């Protein structure tokens, strides 16, 4: 009986440690850079800086010189939650592009705290989907078609006044003929314009 009790206690301790580790791994909070948590529904807006590109095998397929990204927070995180936001309808736009790009779904972005960059984190994405007209063919690319299938999307550098989202995402071909390259990489930089400050902290 003593052995059974000891085993039971040991199991409880292991389970508690596993739960604690899981909570610590997902403990992420978005705030305004002044220690104030963002509210659910907060709009995060960014403007493209420089040139965005879709490239494959060392060849640039499409470039864009302008665009915007707007999302709304659905969960700002906490001790046992990870912060995430959904791109609003019409929230991912492109301009000055060498080929026509149309956003079908802006997707959901999830933020994970990381010590470096300062007060920032890594961002994963799912459900993102765009069509690109390339060599007369309509090509559809995305991150995934399942919300739970999250792939690396970007790095967020937090700031009190000028947070930056650096996108470096390898997409997958969801539709299109043989003229559509497989898995082009999307590279872009967005300067966060609202809220004024955006940082990622570990809860």
N, CA, C and O of each residue as an XYZ file, in Angstrom:
812
protein
N       0.832     -1.204      0.000
C       0.000      0.000      0.000
C       0.869      1.258      0.000
O       0.569      2.240     -0.679
N       1.969      1.202      0.790
C       2.866      2.349      0.849
C       3.452      2.621     -0.526
O       3.604      3.775     -0.927
N       3.791      1.527     -1.269
C       4.368      1.671     -2.607
C       3.365      2.338     -3.550
O       3.727      3.204     -4.346
N       2.120      1.928     -3.452
C       1.080      2.494     -4.299
C       0.904      3.974     -4.017
O       0.780      4.772     -4.946
N       0.892      4.351     -2.734
C       0.749      5.767     -2.370
C       1.916      6.586     -2.893
O       1.739      7.694     -3.399
N       3.142      6.011     -2.761
C       4.337      6.722     -3.230
C       4.292      6.915     -4.734
O       4.623      7.985     -5.246
N       3.874      5.859     -5.444
C       3.770      5.943     -6.885
C       2.742      6.984     -7.297
O       2.954      7.750     -8.237
N       1.624      6.999     -6.579
C       0.583      7.966     -6.883
C       1.058      9.386     -6.674
O       0.767     10.266     -7.484
N       1.793      9.620     -5.589
C       2.322     10.954     -5.307
C       3.329     11.366     -6.361
O       3.340     12.514     -6.807
N       4.196     10.407     -6.769
C       5.182     10.709     -7.788
C       4.527     11.079     -9.111
O       4.975     11.995     -9.800
N       3.468     10.366     -9.457
C       2.738     10.657    -10.699
C       2.141     12.043    -10.657
O       2.186     12.775    -11.646
N       1.574     12.409     -9.506
C       0.978     13.733     -9.356
C       2.020     14.821     -9.517
O       1.763     15.850    -10.142
N       3.211     14.591     -8.946
C       4.280     15.586     -9.046
C       4.708     15.767    -10.499
O       4.887     16.892    -10.967
N       4.874     14.636    -11.218
C       5.272     14.703    -12.625
C       4.227     15.431    -13.444
O       4.569     16.263    -14.284
N       2.944     15.130    -13.211
C       1.875     15.784    -13.947
C       1.848     17.282    -13.675
O       1.614     18.083    -14.580
N       2.088     17.651    -12.423
C       2.100     19.072    -12.057
C       3.235     19.797    -12.761
O       3.064     20.916    -13.245
N       4.420     19.140    -12.817
C       5.562     19.752    -13.486
C       5.311     19.902    -14.975
O       5.689     20.908    -15.575
N       4.666     18.889    -15.581
C       4.358     18.964    -17.004
C       3.372     20.087    -17.289
O       3.509     20.808    -18.278
N       2.375     20.231    -16.417
C       1.386     21.296    -16.602
C       2.035     22.653    -16.465
O       1.718     23.586    -17.203
N       2.970     22.758    -15.489
C       3.664     24.022    -15.272
C       4.508     24.382    -16.481
O       4.530     25.534    -16.914
N       5.211     23.379    -17.029
C       6.054     23.628    -18.194
C       5.220     24.038    -19.384
O       5.599     24.948    -20.122
N       4.084     23.380    -19.587
C       3.203     23.723    -20.705
C       2.688     25.133    -20.562
O       2.606     25.869    -21.545
N       2.339     25.520    -19.341
C       1.839     26.865    -19.108
C       2.904     27.903    -19.380
O       2.631     28.952    -19.964
N       4.143     27.601    -18.945
C       5.231     28.559    -19.149
C       5.529     28.736    -20.631
O       5.849     29.834    -21.086
N       5.417     27.621    -21.389
C       5.746     27.690    -22.808
C       4.753     28.541    -23.580
O       5.104     29.150    -24.590
N       3.503     28.585    -23.103
C       2.488     29.306    -23.861
C       2.116     30.634    -23.206
O       1.168     31.299    -23.622
N       2.876     31.011    -22.175
C       2.539     32.233    -21.442
C       3.056     33.458    -22.174
O       4.216     33.842    -22.021
N       2.200     34.062    -22.962
C       2.572     35.228    -23.759
C       1.486     36.282    -23.660
O       0.297     35.964    -23.695
N       1.900     37.548    -23.535
C       0.938     38.642    -23.450
C       1.348     39.776    -24.384
O       2.529     40.109    -24.487
N       0.373     40.360    -25.059
C       0.605     41.534    -25.883
C       0.263     42.771    -25.076
O      -0.786     42.829    -24.434
N       1.152     43.767    -25.106
C       0.841     45.013    -24.402
C       1.268     46.227    -25.223
O       1.807     46.100    -26.322
N       1.012     47.401    -24.662
C       1.247     48.651    -25.401
C       2.638     49.230    -25.198
O       2.892     50.378    -25.565
N       3.533     48.453    -24.622
C       4.892     48.932    -24.385
C       5.043     49.683    -23.081
O       6.151     50.058    -22.696
N       3.918     49.907    -22.393
C       3.945     50.623    -21.115
C       3.401     49.764    -19.982
O       3.066     50.263    -18.908
N       3.320     48.459    -20.243
C       2.850     47.547    -19.215
C       1.350     47.336    -19.182
O       0.836     46.661    -18.290
N       0.638     47.908    -20.152
C      -0.815     47.754    -20.213
C      -1.194     46.712    -21.257
O      -0.837     46.845    -22.427
N      -1.913     45.678    -20.839
C      -2.320     44.642    -21.777
C      -3.284     45.203    -22.817
O      -4.140     46.031    -22.504
N      -3.136     44.745    -24.050
C      -4.094     45.131    -25.081
C      -5.436     44.467    -24.786
O      -5.485     43.386    -24.200
N      -6.503     45.107    -25.188
C      -7.824     44.536    -25.006
C      -8.174     43.645    -26.192
O      -7.662     43.836    -27.294
N      -9.040     42.681    -25.960
C      -9.525     41.851    -27.051
C     -10.280     42.743    -28.036
O     -11.099     43.571    -27.638
N      -9.996     42.564    -29.313
C     -10.620     43.399    -30.330
C      -9.772     44.586    -30.741
O     -10.157     45.352    -31.624
N      -8.602     44.745    -30.097
C      -7.705     45.847    -30.471
C      -7.214     45.663    -31.900
O      -6.771     44.576    -32.270
N      -7.290     46.705    -32.694
C      -6.815     46.653    -34.067
C      -5.309     46.940    -34.099
O      -4.844     47.953    -33.577
N      -4.575     46.044    -34.709
C      -3.143     46.235    -34.911
C      -2.931     46.478    -36.398
O      -3.254     45.629    -37.229
N      -2.378     47.660    -36.729
C      -2.230     48.046    -38.128
C      -0.756     48.237    -38.473
O       0.028     48.734    -37.664
N      -0.402     47.836    -39.672
C       0.966     48.007    -40.128
C       1.025     48.401    -41.591
O       0.156     48.024    -42.378
N       2.054     49.160    -41.958
C       2.270     49.570    -43.348
C       3.554     48.945    -43.854
O       4.545     48.873    -43.127
N       3.538     48.490    -45.104
C       4.704     47.860    -45.681
C       5.841     48.872    -45.830
O       5.633     50.017    -46.232
N       7.028     48.418    -45.498
C       8.227     49.239    -45.635
C       9.145     48.558    -46.648
O       9.402     47.358    -46.554
N       9.636     49.331    -47.614
C      10.510     48.739    -48.618
C       9.730     47.916    -49.635
O       8.594     48.250    -49.974
N      10.338     46.850    -50.114
C       9.736     46.019    -51.158
C       9.474     44.614    -50.644
O      10.345     43.982    -50.047
N       8.267     44.140    -50.884
C       7.914     42.760    -50.537
C       8.152     41.892    -51.770
O       8.084     42.379    -52.899
N       8.428     40.618    -51.556
C       8.703     39.742    -52.692
C       8.243     38.323    -52.439
O       8.275     37.824    -51.313
N       7.813     37.687    -53.512
C       7.588     36.245    -53.540
C       8.689     35.673    -54.420
O       8.841     36.077    -55.573
N       9.452     34.740    -53.881
C      10.572     34.212    -54.648
C      10.629     32.693    -54.512
O      10.183     32.121    -53.518
N      11.182     32.066    -55.524
C      11.296     30.609    -55.526
C      12.576     30.194    -56.222
O      12.855     30.643    -57.334
N      13.356     29.341    -55.578
C      14.592     28.853    -56.180
C      15.556     29.943    -56.569
O      16.285     29.812    -57.553
N      15.567     31.023    -55.804
C      16.476     32.119    -56.089
C      15.962     33.081    -57.139
O      16.642     34.050    -57.476
N      14.760     32.826    -57.666
C      14.164     33.705    -58.673
C      13.014     34.492    -58.066
O      12.120     33.919    -57.444
N      13.040     35.803    -58.248
C      11.955     36.645    -57.751
C      10.786     36.568    -58.719
O      10.919     36.880    -59.902
N       9.650     36.151    -58.207
C       8.465     35.982    -59.037
C       7.611     37.239    -59.066
O       7.128     37.651    -60.121
N       7.429     37.842    -57.904
C       6.571     39.020    -57.774
C       7.183     39.978    -56.760
O       7.724     39.544    -55.743
N       7.102     41.266    -57.031
C       7.502     42.277    -56.060
C       6.356     43.266    -55.867
O       5.577     43.520    -56.786
N       6.265     43.819    -54.658
C       5.269     44.848    -54.343
C       5.957     45.948    -53.557
O       6.776     45.670    -52.681
N       5.632     47.190    -53.865
C       6.273     48.319    -53.193
C       5.393     48.947    -52.118
O       5.813     49.883    -51.439
N       4.182     48.437    -51.965
C       3.298     48.990    -50.946
C       2.275     47.975    -50.504
O       2.056     46.956    -51.160
N       1.655     48.268    -49.385
C       0.636     47.366    -48.862
C       0.387     47.641    -47.399
O       1.092     48.437    -46.779
N      -0.605     46.991    -46.853
C      -0.958     47.191    -45.451
C      -1.442     45.884    -44.839
O      -1.894     44.978    -45.540
N      -1.337     45.809    -43.530
C      -1.781     44.648    -42.775
C      -2.556     45.136    -41.562
O      -2.054     45.952    -40.790
N      -3.779     44.639    -41.391
C      -4.594     45.015    -40.238
C      -5.231     43.769    -39.642
O      -5.847     42.972    -40.350
N      -5.077     43.613    -38.350
C      -5.633     42.455    -37.651
C      -6.291     42.894    -36.350
O      -6.049     43.995    -35.855
N      -7.121     42.021    -35.811
C      -7.801     42.310    -34.543
C      -7.470     41.193    -33.558
O      -7.553     40.012    -33.897
N      -7.096     41.570    -32.345
C      -6.746     40.576    -31.342
C      -7.981     39.794    -30.906
O      -9.048     40.367    -30.687
N      -7.821     38.490    -30.786
C      -8.892     37.630    -30.292
C      -8.555     37.083    -28.912
O      -9.436     36.704    -28.140
N      -7.259     37.051    -28.622
C      -6.791     36.617    -27.306
C      -5.471     37.331    -27.059
O      -4.530     37.173    -27.838
N      -5.384     38.114    -25.989
C      -4.152     38.866    -25.744
C      -3.175     38.078    -24.878
O      -2.134     38.604    -24.483
N      -3.504     36.813    -24.579
C      -2.584     35.943    -23.864
C      -2.797     35.963    -22.357
O      -3.751     36.553    -21.851
N      -1.886     35.306    -21.661
C      -1.987     35.213    -20.210
C      -1.079     34.113    -19.701
O      -0.209     33.633    -20.428
N      -1.277     33.708    -18.448
C      -0.395     32.721    -17.836
C      -0.465     31.360    -18.509
O       0.512     30.611    -18.494
N      -1.603     31.033    -19.096
C      -1.736     29.726    -19.741
C      -2.324     29.855    -21.137
O      -2.970     28.931    -21.631
N      -2.102     31.000    -21.772
C      -2.660     31.230    -23.108
C      -1.651     31.940    -23.985
O      -0.771     32.647    -23.495
N      -1.784     31.750    -25.262
C      -0.923     32.405    -26.232
C      -1.722     33.449    -26.997
O      -2.857     33.197    -27.402
N      -1.134     34.610    -27.191
C      -1.834     35.702    -27.864
C      -1.980     35.406    -29.355
O      -1.059     34.897    -29.994
N      -3.151     35.733    -29.894
C      -3.328     35.588    -31.339
C      -4.316     36.614    -31.861
O      -5.126     37.155    -31.109
N      -4.238     36.875    -33.158
C      -5.089     37.868    -33.813
C      -5.472     37.356    -35.191
O      -4.748     36.560    -35.790
N      -6.602     37.810    -35.686
C      -7.073     37.422    -37.011
C      -7.054     38.634    -37.929
O      -7.511     39.714    -37.556
N      -6.527     38.451    -39.121
C      -6.507     39.530    -40.104
C      -7.949     39.840    -40.494
O      -8.701     38.942    -40.870
N      -8.331     41.113    -40.404
C      -9.710     41.505    -40.688
C      -9.980     41.422    -42.190
O      -9.050     41.394    -42.997
N     -11.262     41.384    -42.555
C     -11.636     41.334    -43.972
C     -11.056     42.544    -44.696
O     -11.254     43.680    -44.264
N     -10.358     42.312    -45.769
C      -9.722     43.394    -46.512
C      -8.508     43.963    -45.811
O      -8.022     45.032    -46.182
N      -8.011     43.262    -44.798
C      -6.916     43.796    -43.991
C      -5.528     43.533    -44.529
O      -4.562     44.116    -44.037
N      -5.399     42.669    -45.526
C      -4.094     42.425    -46.134
C      -4.162     42.889    -47.582
O      -4.781     42.240    -48.425
N      -3.515     44.026    -47.861
C      -3.592     44.628    -49.196
C      -2.214     44.747    -49.827
O      -1.189     44.724    -49.146
N      -2.220     44.875    -51.155
C      -0.979     44.954    -51.925
C      -1.086     46.096    -52.924
O      -2.172     46.368    -53.436
N       0.014     46.763    -53.205
C       0.019     47.813    -54.226
C       1.399     47.884    -54.867
O       2.394     47.436    -54.297
N       1.433     48.461    -56.073
C       2.699     48.581    -56.790
C       3.337     47.243    -57.092
O       4.559     47.103    -57.048
N       2.491     46.240    -57.405
C       3.002     44.886    -57.618
C       3.295     44.612    -59.094
O       2.610     45.124    -59.981
N       4.301     43.814    -59.336
C       4.677     43.453    -60.703
C       3.700     42.449    -61.305
O       3.610     42.323    -62.526
N       2.974     41.741    -60.457
C       1.917     40.828    -60.883
C       0.710     41.072    -59.963
O       0.861     41.581    -58.852
N      -0.474     40.706    -60.434
C      -1.677     40.915    -59.625
C      -1.737     39.915    -58.476
O      -1.612     38.709    -58.686
N      -1.930     40.428    -57.254
C      -2.086     39.589    -56.067
C      -3.415     39.942    -55.410
O      -3.744     41.115    -55.234
N      -4.164     38.921    -55.056
C      -5.447     39.129    -54.395
C      -5.511     38.248    -53.150
O      -5.248     37.047    -53.223
N      -5.858     38.841    -52.012
C      -5.953     38.089    -50.762
C      -7.312     37.400    -50.657
O      -8.358     38.042    -50.746
N      -7.277     36.090    -50.468
C      -8.502     35.317    -50.259
C      -8.813     35.190    -48.772
O      -9.974     35.245    -48.365
N      -7.761     35.019    -47.961
C      -7.921     34.880    -46.512
C      -6.654     35.381    -45.849
O      -5.559     34.895    -46.133
N      -6.809     36.372    -44.950
C      -5.645     36.934    -44.260
C      -5.078     36.030    -43.188
O      -3.926     36.178    -42.780
N      -5.901     35.084    -42.731
C      -5.421     34.106    -41.767
C      -5.400     34.565    -40.315
O      -5.812     35.676    -39.982
N      -4.908     33.675    -39.468
C      -4.778     33.918    -38.035
C      -3.312     33.868    -37.657
O      -2.595     32.947    -38.047
N      -2.861     34.864    -36.891
C      -1.468     34.950    -36.471
C      -1.369     34.738    -34.968
O      -2.125     35.326    -34.195
N      -0.437     33.899    -34.566
C      -0.234     33.598    -33.150
C       1.165     34.048    -32.744
O       2.139     33.781    -33.448
N       1.260     34.728    -31.608
C       2.529     35.312    -31.173
C       3.107     34.530    -29.997
O       2.403     34.228    -29.034
N       4.388     34.207    -30.087
C       5.070     33.445    -29.050
C       6.238     34.269    -28.522
O       7.115     34.667    -29.288
N       6.254     34.525    -27.223
C       7.309     35.353    -26.642
C       8.681     34.730    -26.842
O       8.855     33.513    -26.781
N       9.659     35.615    -27.086
C      11.037     35.193    -27.263
C      11.938     36.269    -26.687
O      11.671     37.461    -26.842
N      13.001     35.848    -26.025
C      13.890     36.825    -25.389
C      14.493     37.784    -26.402
O      14.652     38.973    -26.124
N      14.822     37.277    -27.556
C      15.355     38.101    -28.643
C      14.487     37.904    -29.873
O      14.167     36.755    -30.179
N      14.084     38.927    -30.596
C      14.434     40.330    -30.385
C      13.793     40.893    -29.121
O      12.851     40.318    -28.578
N      14.318     42.024    -28.665
C      13.879     42.642    -27.430
C      12.366     42.828    -27.392
O      11.776     43.434    -28.285
N      11.754     42.293    -26.339
C      10.319     42.428    -26.097
C       9.481     42.026    -27.312
O       8.412     42.581    -27.565
N       9.989     41.066    -28.038
C       9.307     40.618    -29.238
C       9.018     39.134    -29.203
O       8.946     38.529    -28.133
N       8.856     38.558    -30.362
C       8.560     37.140    -30.406
C       8.481     36.625    -31.821
O       8.650     37.372    -32.784
N       8.224     35.339    -31.933
C       8.021     34.720    -33.223
C       6.519     34.636    -33.490
O       5.712     34.570    -32.562
N       6.165     34.641    -34.756
C       4.757     34.618    -35.145
C       4.513     33.434    -36.072
O       5.229     33.243    -37.056
N       3.501     32.645    -35.751
C       3.101     31.559    -36.636
C       1.763     31.918    -37.269
O       1.033     32.763    -36.749
N       1.442     31.278    -38.389
C       0.211     31.623    -39.106
C      -0.480     30.385    -39.640
O       0.142     29.348    -39.867
N      -1.776     30.519    -39.832
C      -2.570     29.478    -40.478
C      -3.678     30.151    -41.273
O      -4.038     31.297    -41.002
N      -4.217     29.440    -42.253
C      -5.355     29.880    -43.064
C      -5.055     31.020    -44.034
O      -5.935     31.410    -44.802
N      -3.849     31.558    -44.021
C      -3.475     32.609    -44.973
C      -3.565     32.057    -46.393
O      -3.117     30.941    -46.655
N      -4.147     32.840    -47.315
C      -4.295     32.356    -48.690
C      -4.377     33.530    -49.662
O      -5.159     34.457    -49.451
N      -3.569     33.496    -50.731
C      -3.609     34.532    -51.772
C      -3.554     33.886    -53.150
O      -3.079     32.762    -53.308
N      -4.045     34.615    -54.137
C      -3.894     34.182    -55.530
C      -2.943     35.143    -56.228
O      -2.972     36.349    -55.985
N      -2.108     34.598    -57.090
C      -1.138     35.392    -57.843
C      -1.259     35.023    -59.314
O      -1.272     33.842    -59.663
N      -1.345     36.020    -60.167
C      -1.346     35.769    -61.604
C       0.099     35.736    -62.078
O       0.797     36.750    -62.064
N       0.531     34.563    -62.493
C       1.926     34.387    -62.878
C       1.992     33.682    -64.228
O       1.501     32.562    -64.375
N       2.609     34.350    -65.228
C       2.749     33.805    -66.577
C       1.402     33.367    -67.150
O       1.301     32.342    -67.825
N       0.374     34.164    -66.868
C      -0.944     33.876    -67.393
C      -1.724     32.837    -66.626
O      -2.854     32.512    -66.990
N      -1.131     32.307    -65.558
C      -1.806     31.296    -64.741
C      -2.191     31.877    -63.389
O      -1.486     32.726    -62.844
N      -3.312     31.415    -62.852
C      -3.733     31.813    -61.521
C      -3.203     30.789    -60.524
O      -3.538     29.606    -60.587
N      -2.375     31.263    -59.612
C      -1.730     30.377    -58.634
C      -2.202     30.758    -57.231
O      -2.229     31.938    -56.881
N      -2.568     29.778    -56.446
C      -3.029     30.029    -55.079
C      -2.017     29.480    -54.086
O      -1.635     28.311    -54.145
N      -1.585     30.352    -53.164
C      -0.610     29.972    -52.157
C      -1.147     30.276    -50.759
O      -1.989     31.155    -50.579
N      -0.648     29.539    -49.786
C      -1.079     29.776    -48.411
C      -0.113     29.173    -47.412
O       0.903     28.586    -47.785
N      -0.444     29.324    -46.128
C       0.359     28.732    -45.067
C      -0.150     27.333    -44.734
O       0.628     26.389    -44.598
N      -1.466     27.219    -44.606
C      -2.119     25.939    -44.338
C      -3.611     26.143    -44.511
O      -4.081     27.279    -44.581
N      -4.355     25.058    -44.582
C      -5.791     25.152    -44.721
C      -6.518     24.728    -43.452
O      -7.746     24.651    -43.423
N      -5.746     24.452    -42.404
C      -6.311     24.040    -41.115
C      -5.797     24.992    -40.041
O      -4.594     25.239    -39.960
N      -6.694     25.529    -39.217
C      -6.317     26.538    -38.231
C      -5.280     26.030    -37.245
O      -4.428     26.793    -36.790
N      -5.348     24.750    -36.913
C      -4.416     24.203    -35.926
C      -3.042     23.894    -36.524
O      -2.095     23.616    -35.789
N      -2.930     23.942    -37.840
C      -1.655     23.678    -38.505
C      -0.923     24.998    -38.693
O      -1.055     25.652    -39.728
N      -0.157     25.379    -37.692
C       0.510     26.683    -37.689
C       1.941     26.553    -38.201
O       2.668     25.634    -37.822
N       2.336     27.486    -39.067
C       3.676     27.489    -39.622
C       4.362     28.831    -39.340
O       3.708     29.862    -39.181
N       5.695     28.787    -39.284
C       6.435     30.035    -39.024
C       6.084     31.082    -40.072
O       6.048     30.807    -41.271
N       5.827     32.296    -39.580
C       5.391     33.374    -40.455
C       6.313     34.585    -40.392
O       6.722     35.111    -41.427
N       6.642     35.031    -39.178
C       7.387     36.289    -39.061
C       8.053     36.407    -37.701
O       7.848     35.587    -36.806
N       8.860     37.458    -37.577
C       9.465     37.836    -36.301
C       8.955     39.224    -35.942
O       8.982     40.136    -36.768
N       8.496     39.377    -34.719
C       7.997     40.670    -34.250
C       8.996     41.285    -33.289
O       9.329     40.696    -32.260
N       9.477     42.485    -33.635
C      10.366     43.229    -32.743
C       9.532     44.291    -32.048
O       9.033     45.217    -32.688
N       9.383     44.157    -30.739
C       8.539     45.075    -29.982
C       9.180     46.433    -29.765
O      10.403     46.568    -29.805
N       8.340     47.443    -29.535
C       8.833     48.797    -29.305
C       7.746     49.635    -28.649
O       6.557     49.373    -28.830
N       8.160     50.654    -27.879
C       7.204     51.599    -27.297
C       6.596     52.487    -28.368
O       5.498     53.015    -28.194
N       7.314     52.654    -29.483
C       6.859     53.616    -30.495
C       6.846     53.082    -31.920
O       6.139     53.633    -32.763
N       7.602     52.031    -32.221
C       7.711     51.605    -33.618
C       8.041     50.118    -33.726
O       9.160     49.747    -34.081
N       7.063     49.272    -33.419
C       7.268     47.828    -33.544
C       7.355     47.446    -35.018
O       6.789     48.122    -35.877
N       8.068     46.359    -35.301
C       8.273     45.934    -36.686
C       7.969     44.441    -36.819
O       8.374     43.632    -35.983
N       7.251     44.096    -37.884
C       6.956     42.703    -38.199
C       7.708     42.328    -39.465
O       7.411     42.837    -40.546
N       8.686     41.432    -39.329
C       9.472     40.975    -40.473
C       8.952     39.613    -40.917
O       9.134     38.607    -40.231
N       8.303     39.601    -42.077
C       7.727     38.366    -42.611
C       8.786     37.588    -43.393
O       9.471     38.138    -44.256
N       8.904     36.315    -43.078
C       9.780     35.407    -43.806
C       9.099     34.046    -43.782
O       9.408     33.196    -42.947
N       8.168     33.855    -44.707
C       7.299     32.686    -44.659
C       7.382     31.873    -45.940
O       7.276     32.422    -47.037
N       7.569     30.584    -45.806
C       7.553     29.689    -46.950
C       6.136     29.177    -47.143
O       5.604     28.483    -46.277
N       5.529     29.507    -48.256
C       4.149     29.124    -48.518
C       4.084     27.758    -49.205
O       5.106     27.194    -49.595
N       2.871     27.246    -49.342
C       2.658     26.008    -50.085
C       1.672     26.301    -51.210
O       0.801     27.159    -51.072
N       1.813     25.584    -52.321
C       0.886     25.767    -53.439
C      -0.395     25.005    -53.142
O      -0.383     23.793    -52.929
N      -1.497     25.740    -53.134
C      -2.792     25.131    -52.848
C      -3.578     24.847    -54.116
O      -4.419     23.949    -54.145
N      -3.303     25.615    -55.165
C      -3.990     25.402    -56.437
C      -3.200     26.065    -57.548
O      -2.488     27.041    -57.314
N      -3.324     25.536    -58.754
C      -2.625     26.113    -59.898
C      -1.959     25.052    -60.746
O      -1.682     23.951    -60.272
N      -1.702     25.382    -61.998
C      -1.106     24.437    -62.934
C       0.399     24.326    -62.804
O       1.000     24.824    -61.852
N       1.002     23.653    -63.792
C       2.444     23.385    -63.733
C       3.295     24.649    -63.858
O       4.477     24.634    -63.515
N       2.703     25.745    -64.346
C       3.454     26.995    -64.449
C       3.587     27.695    -63.093
O       4.373     28.632    -62.948
N       2.828     27.243    -62.119
C       2.877     27.846    -60.775
C       3.990     27.198    -59.967
O       3.933     25.997    -59.704
N       5.002     27.964    -59.565
C       6.107     27.401    -58.782
C       5.604     26.857    -57.446
O       4.616     27.345    -56.897
N       6.287     25.857    -56.940
C       5.930     25.283    -55.646
C       6.580     26.054    -54.505
O       7.767     26.376    -54.558
N       5.795     26.344    -53.478
C       6.312     26.897    -52.241
C       7.169     28.136    -52.303
O       8.271     28.127    -51.755
N       6.718     29.217    -52.948
C       7.537     30.436    -52.933
C       7.615     31.038    -51.531
O       6.716     30.872    -50.707
N       8.700     31.729    -51.296
C       8.911     32.387    -50.003
C       8.411     33.823    -50.074
O       8.682     34.544    -51.034
N       7.674     34.226    -49.039
C       7.158     35.592    -48.948
C       8.029     36.367    -47.973
O       8.157     35.988    -46.809
N       8.623     37.444    -48.446
C       9.454     38.311    -47.603
C       8.885     39.721    -47.618
O       8.637     40.278    -48.687
N       8.677     40.297    -46.448
C       8.131     41.656    -46.358
C       8.386     42.204    -44.963
O       8.599     41.448    -44.016
N       8.362     43.512    -44.847
C       8.509     44.175    -43.558
C       7.363     45.155    -43.364
O       7.059     45.958    -44.246
N       6.729     45.079    -42.193
C       5.624     45.975    -41.866
C       5.950     46.779    -40.614
O       6.299     46.218    -39.575
N       5.834     48.089    -40.723
C       5.987     48.984    -39.576
C       4.635     49.113    -38.901
O       3.659     49.515    -39.535
N       4.567     48.774    -37.616
C       3.305     48.879    -36.888
C       2.997     50.350    -36.629
O       3.791     51.057    -36.009
N       1.853     50.801    -37.099
C       1.466     52.196    -36.949
C       0.418     52.409    -35.856
O       0.239     53.526    -35.371
N      -0.264     51.346    -35.478
C      -1.269     51.422    -34.424
C      -1.430     50.026    -33.798
O      -1.573     49.038    -34.518
N      -1.408     49.947    -32.475
C      -1.223     51.026    -31.499
C       0.205     51.589    -31.547
O       1.099     51.016    -32.168
N       0.385     52.723    -30.874
C       1.684     53.399    -30.927
C       2.801     52.522    -30.406
O       3.916     52.554    -30.926
N       2.510     51.739    -29.383
C       3.492     50.823    -28.824
C       2.953     49.403    -28.861
O       1.764     49.187    -28.629
N       3.817     48.429    -29.151
C       3.411     47.028    -29.171
C       4.593     46.182    -28.739
O       5.644     46.192    -29.381
N       4.418     45.449    -27.649
C       5.482     44.581    -27.157
C       4.899     43.236    -26.747
O       3.701     43.106    -26.498
N       5.773     42.243    -26.684
C       5.391     40.896    -26.276
C       6.115     40.588    -24.976
O       7.332     40.751    -24.888
N       5.383     40.148    -23.977
C       5.992     39.833    -22.690
C       5.631     38.413    -22.272
O       4.622     37.861    -22.711
N       6.455     37.838    -21.431
C       6.178     36.516    -20.880
C       5.381     36.695    -19.593
O       5.798     37.423    -18.691
N       4.249     36.035    -19.515
C       3.385     36.176    -18.332
C       3.920     35.326    -17.184
O       3.332     35.310    -16.103
